[in-house]
Amino acid sequence: ALGGLVEKSMQTLTTKAQPPVEVLIQPPIPPRVNLDAIDDQPVVGDAAAEIVVSVFCNYQSSHCARMLSVYESLLALYPQQIKLAFYDLPLAFHRQASTAAQAARCAHDLGDFWAYHKGLFAQYDQLASQPYARLAKQLEMSESDFSACMASERYKTKVEENRQLAGLLDLDKVPITLINGLYLGGPKSVDTLRFFVDWELARIAKTQAPA
């Protein structure tokens, strides 16, 4: 935004009067939250990536649904540098959020988390119709395995553990994005996320540089 203001101001000057401008102001670096290992969270992206973009969301949130395209764009820009780890934060007034989160984890078991994840967000405002088995069928998953996973409520405890973790960290709204733990609450643009990804890449490169 600052760059845009500078450029607009410079356009009002004559060509000869235009001095070189370098913007040195940077956004403040947010606090860093210490998250547990992501081994049991659904992860999308390069497993060896050094940047972990942790996302707390729930499947009935319109804000989370709109952020999906931002996360997809970020992943496309950094295919080898980042991986997305998804945490469940079902809110009390989103009555289908916990069930939807369990369904997504069952889909993860069956090897198609990302497509199922996107399918749920595509109908975030229709989850009261319980589309979980239908979506699994559309994605050609094993209907019997998916149904057995849902019936067992295998991931009910895990989803609740994610919610409790968010509570311990004072995270109570969605979406929440953490880039290697750097806390970015609320919806963000891809440019904002890129700034902090680049910041982390530069920090890591500096720490790995030979003395």
C-alpha positions as CSV (number, residue, x, y, z in Angstrom):
1,A,0.0,0.0,0.0
2,L,2.9,2.4,0.9
3,G,4.6,1.6,-2.4
4,G,1.4,2.5,-4.3
5,L,1.1,5.8,-2.5
6,V,4.8,6.6,-3.3
7,E,4.3,5.8,-6.9
8,K,1.1,7.9,-7.2
9,S,2.9,10.9,-5.6
10,M,5.9,10.5,-7.9
11,Q,3.6,10.7,-10.9
12,T,2.7,14.3,-9.9
13,L,6.3,15.4,-10.3
14,T,8.1,16.4,-13.5
15,T,10.5,13.8,-14.9
16,K,13.6,15.8,-14.1
17,A,12.4,16.3,-10.5
18,Q,11.9,12.7,-9.7
19,P,14.6,11.5,-7.2
20,P,15.2,7.8,-6.6
21,V,12.9,6.5,-3.8
22,E,13.7,3.5,-1.6
23,V,11.0,2.4,0.9
24,L,12.7,1.2,4.1
25,I,9.7,0.8,6.3
26,Q,8.7,-2.8,6.9
27,P,5.7,-4.3,8.7
28,P,6.3,-5.2,12.3
29,I,7.2,-8.9,12.7
30,P,4.4,-10.7,14.6
31,P,4.9,-12.9,17.6
32,R,6.0,-16.4,17.1
33,V,3.8,-19.2,18.4
34,N,5.4,-22.5,19.4
35,L,3.2,-25.3,17.8
36,D,3.6,-29.0,18.4
37,A,4.9,-31.3,15.7
38,I,2.7,-31.5,12.7
39,D,3.1,-35.3,12.2
40,D,-0.6,-36.0,12.8
41,Q,-2.0,-33.1,10.9
42,P,-3.1,-33.2,7.3
43,V,-0.3,-31.7,5.3
44,V,-0.2,-30.5,1.7
45,G,3.0,-29.6,-0.2
46,D,6.6,-30.7,-0.2
47,A,7.3,-32.8,2.9
48,A,10.9,-31.5,2.9
49,A,9.9,-27.8,2.8
50,E,11.4,-25.6,5.5
51,I,8.5,-23.2,5.8
52,V,5.4,-24.6,7.5
53,V,2.2,-22.6,6.9
54,S,-0.1,-23.7,9.7
55,V,-3.8,-23.0,9.2
56,F,-6.5,-23.0,11.9
57,C,-9.9,-23.0,10.2
58,N,-13.3,-24.8,10.2
59,Y,-15.4,-25.9,7.3
60,Q,-18.4,-23.7,8.0
61,S,-16.5,-20.5,8.0
62,S,-17.1,-18.2,5.0
63,H,-13.8,-16.5,5.7
64,C,-11.9,-19.7,5.6
65,A,-13.6,-20.7,2.4
66,R,-12.5,-17.5,0.8
67,M,-8.9,-18.0,2.1
68,L,-8.6,-21.3,0.3
69,S,-7.7,-19.6,-3.0
70,V,-5.1,-17.6,-1.2
71,Y,-3.5,-20.7,0.2
72,E,-3.6,-22.4,-3.2
73,S,-1.9,-19.4,-4.8
74,L,0.8,-19.4,-2.1
75,L,1.5,-23.1,-2.6
76,A,1.8,-22.5,-6.3
77,L,4.3,-19.7,-5.8
78,Y,6.4,-21.7,-3.4
79,P,6.0,-25.4,-4.5
80,Q,9.2,-26.6,-2.9
81,Q,9.6,-24.0,-0.1
82,I,6.4,-24.4,1.9
83,K,4.0,-27.0,3.1
84,L,0.5,-26.3,4.5
85,A,-0.5,-28.0,7.8
86,F,-4.3,-27.8,8.6
87,Y,-5.6,-27.6,12.2
88,D,-9.3,-27.9,13.1
89,L,-10.9,-25.1,15.1
90,P,-14.7,-25.9,15.2
91,L,-16.6,-23.0,16.7
92,A,-19.6,-23.6,18.9
93,F,-22.0,-21.8,16.6
94,H,-20.8,-23.9,13.6
95,R,-22.7,-27.1,14.4
96,Q,-21.4,-29.1,11.5
97,A,-17.7,-28.0,11.8
98,S,-16.6,-30.9,14.0
99,T,-18.3,-33.6,11.8
100,A,-16.8,-32.0,8.7
101,A,-13.4,-32.0,10.2
102,Q,-13.7,-35.7,11.0
103,A,-14.8,-36.4,7.5
104,A,-11.8,-34.5,6.0
105,R,-9.5,-36.6,8.2
106,C,-11.2,-39.8,7.1
107,A,-10.6,-38.6,3.5
108,H,-6.9,-38.1,4.5
109,D,-6.7,-41.7,5.6
110,L,-8.0,-42.7,2.2
111,G,-5.4,-40.6,0.4
112,D,-7.4,-37.7,-1.0
113,F,-7.5,-35.0,1.7
114,W,-6.8,-32.0,-0.5
115,A,-9.6,-32.6,-3.0
116,Y,-12.1,-33.5,-0.2
117,H,-10.9,-30.4,1.8
118,K,-11.7,-28.2,-1.2
119,G,-15.0,-30.0,-1.8
120,L,-16.1,-29.2,1.8
121,F,-15.3,-25.5,1.4
122,A,-17.1,-25.4,-1.9
123,Q,-20.3,-26.1,0.0
124,Y,-19.4,-24.6,3.4
125,D,-23.0,-23.1,3.7
126,Q,-24.7,-26.4,2.9
127,L,-23.1,-28.8,5.4
128,A,-26.3,-29.2,7.3
129,S,-27.3,-31.5,4.4
130,Q,-24.6,-33.9,5.6
131,P,-22.8,-34.2,2.2
132,Y,-19.9,-36.2,3.5
133,A,-20.5,-39.7,2.1
134,R,-21.7,-38.1,-1.2
135,L,-18.5,-36.2,-1.6
136,A,-16.5,-39.2,-0.9
137,K,-18.4,-41.1,-3.6
138,Q,-17.8,-38.3,-6.1
139,L,-14.1,-38.5,-5.4
140,E,-14.2,-42.3,-5.9
141,M,-13.1,-43.2,-2.4
142,S,-14.0,-46.5,-0.9
143,E,-17.5,-45.9,0.3
144,S,-17.3,-48.7,2.9
145,D,-14.0,-47.5,4.3
146,F,-15.2,-44.0,4.5
147,S,-18.4,-44.9,6.2
148,A,-16.6,-47.1,8.7
149,C,-14.2,-44.3,9.5
150,M,-17.1,-41.9,10.1
151,A,-19.2,-44.4,12.1
152,S,-16.3,-45.1,14.4
153,E,-15.8,-41.3,15.1
154,R,-12.1,-42.2,14.9
155,Y,-11.0,-38.5,14.7
156,K,-13.5,-36.9,17.2
157,T,-10.8,-36.8,19.9
158,K,-8.2,-35.4,17.5
159,V,-10.4,-32.6,16.4
160,E,-11.2,-31.8,20.0
161,E,-7.5,-31.8,20.8
162,N,-6.9,-29.3,17.9
163,R,-9.7,-27.1,19.4
164,Q,-8.1,-27.3,22.9
165,L,-4.7,-26.4,21.4
166,A,-6.2,-23.3,19.9
167,G,-7.7,-22.4,23.3
168,L,-4.3,-22.8,25.0
169,L,-2.8,-20.4,22.4
170,D,-5.7,-17.9,22.8
171,L,-6.8,-18.5,19.2
172,D,-10.5,-18.0,19.1
173,K,-11.3,-16.8,15.6
174,V,-10.8,-18.2,12.1
175,P,-8.9,-18.1,9.8
176,I,-5.6,-18.0,11.6
177,T,-2.3,-18.4,9.6
178,L,1.0,-19.1,11.2
179,I,4.2,-19.0,9.1
180,N,6.8,-21.0,10.9
181,G,4.8,-19.9,14.0
182,L,4.6,-16.2,13.1
183,Y,1.0,-15.3,14.0
184,L,-1.2,-13.8,11.3
185,G,-4.8,-13.6,12.4
186,G,-7.7,-12.9,10.2
187,P,-8.0,-13.1,6.4
188,K,-4.8,-12.1,4.6
189,S,-3.9,-11.4,1.0
190,V,-1.4,-13.6,-0.8
191,D,1.0,-10.6,-0.9
192,T,0.9,-10.3,2.9
193,L,1.6,-14.0,3.3
194,R,4.4,-13.8,0.6
195,F,6.1,-11.1,2.6
196,F,6.4,-13.3,5.7
197,V,7.3,-16.4,3.7
198,D,10.2,-14.4,2.1
199,W,11.1,-13.1,5.5
200,E,11.4,-16.6,6.9
201,L,13.3,-17.8,3.8
202,A,15.8,-15.0,4.3
203,R,16.1,-15.7,8.0
204,I,16.8,-19.4,7.4
205,A,19.3,-18.7,4.7
206,K,21.1,-16.3,7.0
207,T,21.3,-18.9,9.8
208,Q,22.6,-21.5,7.4
209,A,25.2,-19.3,5.8
210,P,28.8,-20.3,6.7
211,A,30.5,-18.0,9.3
